[in-house]
Structure formats: C-alpha cells, structure tokens
C-alpha cells in the first residue's frame, strides 16, 4: 500500500503555495482560522456498527485571501471505535451466530481549495485520505454448542479527489449557518487482512491472508452553526456530519462465508460515518 504520508503530499503542497504569499504580504484581505475539531458518532464499516470510544479529534486550519474569494483548508481527525454483537448465520435448525468484539482505529485527512464567487455560495476541489485498522475477536456459537473461534484483522487505505458545493447564510447577531455537499466519483481503496479460525471439529486451523483493491463512490454532507465572539477573535461551531461510501460492484464471497453458510464475511466496500461535530478556534 502507498504510504499515508505520500498520499497527503498534494494537499500540503497546495497549502504551501497559498501560505507563502500570504505570510509575506500581511494584507488585511488575508485571514487565518485555526482550531480543533471533535466528532462523536458511529461508524458502520461492513457488517459491524461501531460506536466512538472517546470520539475523533484533531486540528484544522483555513487560510482565506482576497477577502475570502479564495481559501485553502486542511483538517485531520483520528479516533478509536468499538463494538460487540452477533451476526446470525444461515442455520434455521441450531441458530448459529458469529459473536464478535471489534476494536477499530480510523484516521482521516481532508483538504480543499475553495473559490467563492458570491458571498453566500462557493465551490471547492476537495481531497480525502483515510486509513482504517481493524481487529475483531470472533466466537462461532449456536444453540447447541460453541464450535469455533478466530481473529480477523484488516488494514485499509483510501484516497480520493472530489467536488463540493458550499453555502453560507448571512450572519445574524454573530451566528451564521454553513453547509457543504461533496461528491467523490472514485475513491481508490486498498485493503489487506487475515482470517485465522480454529474449529472444534477440525484438527487444522483455517488461515488465510488476503488483499483487495476497489473504488467506491462517496458522498459527504456537513451542516454547521457558527458563533463568532465580539470581544475575542474566537469562534465556536456545532454541526452534523454524514459520510457514505459504496462500491457498485457485486460482492465477491470468500471461503469463510461459504464455510459458515453465509452472513459471516465483512463487506468492506461499504463505509458510513455520521456524528455530531464541535469546533473551537481563533481568527487571525
């Protein structure tokens, strides 16, 4: 897989191009916003719905020039998720199920180059990079007995360019409402992992390492309410984020799904993240 640092070089280089002239010409048309963003919500990656352990958090920055007509923004979020539950298998007689305990880590980097021809409307070229680390402890159980246990681990990376439309309502007593809708036509994703299962009725261990590459499409929507203080150059924001990625290709079943009579595989081609966002920052 490509290194995560190489993947985020294009947006960082773009930020340098904008920051260079802005730092030299201390113009009143230049504005810099820096802050910390926090997200708390749930994440469905494949078959498992996971809740935030402590939420996702990270820094963000936005540099606007020429009175806000052009802007560059970057943001980084990381956090851990966990889930416990059961997935029923195709076994009407003994009601077999796959009990799981999941620990996942997710980190995302977002960048955008914005152009705002009108005060209330703008368009942006957006970039997104994400990395996922997944570990699941599995117990295969039924009404009759437990018949196996195992470990599933996955590492995945995805990157994509997309287009976004941004809107902003006029401020009222320091409050303003902003929204963004972004579309990613092709999200290049690579994932690799391992299935390792010990079955009570077999002497050997079911073990397989796998690799997959696919390109889902993505959609992201963000709505925020912002409040700017008068006595301090500070801003507080609260909003909601919805992000979904789906692969249009048909699922390819693996040996584990076949062996356990269906319903056991992780559909890693589906990714849904949603939650409430909070942000605190300063204006310069």
Buried (B, 14 or more C-beta within 10 A) or exposed (E): BEEBEEBBEBBEEBBEEBBEEBEEEEEEEBBBBEBEBBBBBBBBBBBBBBBBEEBBBBEBBBBBBEEBBBBBBBBBBEBBBEBEBEBEBEBEEEEBBBBBBBBBBBBBBBBBBBEBEEEEEBBBBBBBBBBBBBBBBBBBBBEEEEBBBBBBBBBBBBBBBBEBEBBBEEEEEEEBBBBBBBBBEEBBBBBBBBBBBBBEEEEEEBEEEEEBEBBBBBBBBBBBBBBBEEEEEEBBBEBBBBBBBBBEEEEEEBEBBEBBEEBBBBBBBBBBBBBEBBBEBEBE
